[in-house]
Amino acid sequence: MSNRLFQSVVHQMRDAIDRTVGVIDEKFTITACSELGMIGETVDLGPADMRGVSDVFTRGNYTYKPFGTAGSPEYITFVEGTDATATKYAALMAVSFTNLKQYFDEKYDRANFVKNVILDNILSGDIYIKARELHFNTEASHVVLLIKLITKSDVAVYDVIQNLFPDRQKDFVINISESELALVKETKSNIESKDLEKLARSIVETLSSEFYIHSVVGIGTTVEGVRDLARSFKEAQVALEVGKVFDTEKTIVSYDNLGIARLIYQLPTTLCETFLREVFKRGSIESLDQETLFTIQKFFENNLNVSETSRKLFVHRNTLVYRLEKIKKLTGLDLREFEHAIVFKIALMVKKYLNASPVKF
């Protein structure tokens, strides 16, 4: 339980209650008080006063009321004075702090529960039991966004993301590692990919424009039911890894839009190496220089259109044709033919994948 949270409420009560009020923990140390100088002091109440006592009692010039878990109070609230008013204040404060503690503990437990679910740290049979205990909506649709920080910062990014999504009953921000956070967000079941990308863009732009933090976001698919949260999280991880290999300039990568890159990512490396050997029987892909590879890239970007590509490259059409003939001679693939172009495009992606040696999940 956060002592700062207790202190915040006590501070607000100070103006309404014209008496010294505060909270004592199970070690009889004052953890929150309207008189700041008293915080940290130890109160001599005797060990019996915390165990099995739930009613109001007085000691010296103060009235005390234990609160916390039923039958075993964890804290004691106190009010200056021993009159009837002090008794009422102590009882009211105990009710307030009990509810506050319950809310805080439930919120923390819910976030911890969600973290255990997405990281597969909880048995599938226990998921629904725990969800019922925490009143977690097991039928709602959720999506996981994995936020990876590229640049380090002293800014508390967790708090920044939490402030962007303040509904702590439906949205959960979870620290995964020093450089990664997961946002588990409740959504509509029919939410579109473009809306999720817009959401992710707001995170990236906020971190960049306000805190100068460069980040990338991987988006999993929307899932229904709490059990599939782990799948959405793994998809967000894959999206980031695939994006790091094939879309290095993108800051937002959605699992739904990975296309053929996702297929290549899932292939065994031995199969990829065999494929490259079959495609480049005449000569290795390494025999192509950077200028040739750049020409190929532009040719693909311009939909295999010779005239448009030569214009973009600022070269004569015949020069481009000569380069394409050279590629055909080296590899046996004529990029002006659609089927050959497809094979070559996939081969380039496979080669890029092998060079990246991505981590598999």
DAURZI-V923786 format. One record per residue. N is the residue number from 1. RES is the residue in one small letter. D_CENTER is the distance of its C-alpha to the mean C-alpha in Angstrom with 2 decimals. Layout:
n = <N;N>
res = <RES;RES>
d_center = <D_CENTER;D_CENTER>
This chain:
n = <1;2;3;4;5;6;7;8;9;10;11;12;13;14;15;16;17;18;19;20;21;22;23;24;25;26;27;28;29;30;31;32;33;34;35;36;37;38;39;40;41;42;43;44;45;46;47;48;49;50;51;52;53;54;55;56;57;58;59;60;61;62;63;64;65;66;67;68;69;70;71;72;73;74;75;76;77;78;79;80;81;82;83;84;85;86;87;88;89;90;91;92;93;94;95;96;97;98;99;100;101;102;103;104;105;106;107;108;109;110;111;112;113;114;115;116;117;118;119;120;121;122;123;124;125;126;127;128;129;130;131;132;133;134;135;136;137;138;139;140;141;142;143;144;145;146;147;148;149;150;151;152;153;154;155;156;157;158;159;160;161;162;163;164;165;166;167;168;169;170;171;172;173;174;175;176;177;178;179;180;181;182;183;184;185;186;187;188;189;190;191;192;193;194;195;196;197;198;199;200;201;202;203;204;205;206;207;208;209;210;211;212;213;214;215;216;217;218;219;220;221;222;223;224;225;226;227;228;229;230;231;232;233;234;235;236;237;238;239;240;241;242;243;244;245;246;247;248;249;250;251;252;253;254;255;256;257;258;259;260;261;262;263;264;265;266;267;268;269;270;271;272;273;274;275;276;277;278;279;280;281;282;283;284;285;286;287;288;289;290;291;292;293;294;295;296;297;298;299;300;301;302;303;304;305;306;307;308;309;310;311;312;313;314;315;316;317;318;319;320;321;322;323;324;325;326;327;328;329;330;331;332;333;334;335;336;337;338;339;340;341;342;343;344;345;346;347;348;349;350;351;352;353;354;355;356;357;358;359;360;361>
res = <m;s;n;r;l;f;q;s;v;v;h;q;m;r;d;a;i;d;r;t;v;g;v;i;d;e;k;f;t;i;t;a;c;s;e;l;g;m;i;g;e;t;v;d;l;g;p;a;d;m;r;g;v;s;d;v;f;t;r;g;n;y;t;y;k;p;f;g;t;a;g;s;p;e;y;i;t;f;v;e;g;t;d;a;t;a;t;k;y;a;a;l;m;a;v;s;f;t;n;l;k;q;y;f;d;e;k;y;d;r;a;n;f;v;k;n;v;i;l;d;n;i;l;s;g;d;i;y;i;k;a;r;e;l;h;f;n;t;e;a;s;h;v;v;l;l;i;k;l;i;t;k;s;d;v;a;v;y;d;v;i;q;n;l;f;p;d;r;q;k;d;f;v;i;n;i;s;e;s;e;l;a;l;v;k;e;t;k;s;n;i;e;s;k;d;l;e;k;l;a;r;s;i;v;e;t;l;s;s;e;f;y;i;h;s;v;v;g;i;g;t;t;v;e;g;v;r;d;l;a;r;s;f;k;e;a;q;v;a;l;e;v;g;k;v;f;d;t;e;k;t;i;v;s;y;d;n;l;g;i;a;r;l;i;y;q;l;p;t;t;l;c;e;t;f;l;r;e;v;f;k;r;g;s;i;e;s;l;d;q;e;t;l;f;t;i;q;k;f;f;e;n;n;l;n;v;s;e;t;s;r;k;l;f;v;h;r;n;t;l;v;y;r;l;e;k;i;k;k;l;t;g;l;d;l;r;e;f;e;h;a;i;v;f;k;i;a;l;m;v;k;k;y;l;n;a;s;p;v;k;f>
d_center = <23.48;23.02;26.46;25.32;24.66;28.21;29.64;28.21;29.95;33.11;33.29;33.24;35.88;38.14;39.70;40.27;41.74;44.46;44.21;42.25;39.36;36.56;34.69;35.65;33.51;34.89;36.42;38.34;36.63;36.12;32.39;32.71;35.90;37.39;39.53;37.12;39.81;39.77;36.14;36.28;39.78;40.72;42.61;45.38;45.07;45.96;43.82;45.30;43.90;40.29;41.09;42.23;42.81;41.13;43.88;44.62;46.79;48.29;48.91;50.92;50.12;46.67;45.47;42.57;40.44;38.11;34.88;31.88;31.88;35.01;37.84;36.15;35.26;32.81;33.69;36.79;37.12;40.34;42.52;45.55;48.78;50.24;51.47;50.43;48.11;46.24;45.93;44.43;41.98;40.87;40.45;38.46;36.18;35.64;34.61;32.21;30.58;30.46;28.53;26.22;25.61;25.10;22.49;20.67;20.92;19.87;16.76;15.87;16.95;15.01;11.64;13.03;14.29;11.13;9.70;13.12;13.16;10.25;11.63;15.11;16.40;18.40;21.47;21.44;24.52;22.94;19.93;22.13;24.21;21.40;19.98;23.49;23.84;20.79;21.77;18.53;19.23;19.31;20.65;18.18;16.28;12.50;10.20;6.80;5.37;4.33;5.34;8.30;10.81;14.30;16.33;16.44;16.97;18.23;16.20;13.82;10.71;9.04;12.10;12.07;8.89;10.27;13.57;12.58;11.65;14.24;14.95;13.83;15.77;13.83;10.31;8.09;5.69;5.48;6.76;7.18;9.87;11.71;10.30;6.73;3.54;0.97;3.47;6.48;9.28;12.94;15.01;18.60;19.59;21.29;18.71;19.40;17.44;18.67;17.23;13.67;14.41;15.87;12.81;10.80;13.96;14.07;10.91;12.50;15.87;15.17;13.87;16.79;19.55;19.14;17.86;18.85;15.59;15.29;11.95;11.20;8.80;9.22;9.76;10.88;13.87;14.42;15.63;18.08;18.21;15.99;17.19;15.71;12.03;12.26;13.82;11.27;8.65;11.61;12.47;9.36;10.30;13.84;13.34;12.27;15.15;17.60;16.87;17.56;20.85;22.11;20.52;20.23;20.71;17.95;14.84;13.44;13.96;14.11;15.04;17.78;19.42;19.67;23.29;25.57;23.12;21.27;24.74;25.71;22.57;23.51;27.11;28.64;29.55;33.19;33.40;32.02;34.63;37.36;36.45;36.76;40.10;41.40;40.39;41.78;45.00;47.13;45.00;41.68;38.85;39.11;42.52;40.99;40.77;38.09;40.31;40.74;37.04;36.41;39.19;37.66;34.27;36.07;38.21;35.24;33.63;36.94;37.28;40.07;42.29;44.74;46.07;42.74;41.33;44.49;44.27;40.69;41.71;44.89;47.10;50.05;49.52;51.84;49.85;46.72;48.85;50.19;46.71;45.75;49.01;48.22;44.86;46.76;49.29;46.74;44.45;46.58;44.06;45.17;42.13;44.25;44.24;41.21;40.95;41.32;38.71;36.15;36.93;36.70;33.37;31.84;33.55;32.04;28.50;29.37;30.76;27.69;25.59;28.00;28.06;24.29;24.24;20.56;18.87;19.07;16.80>
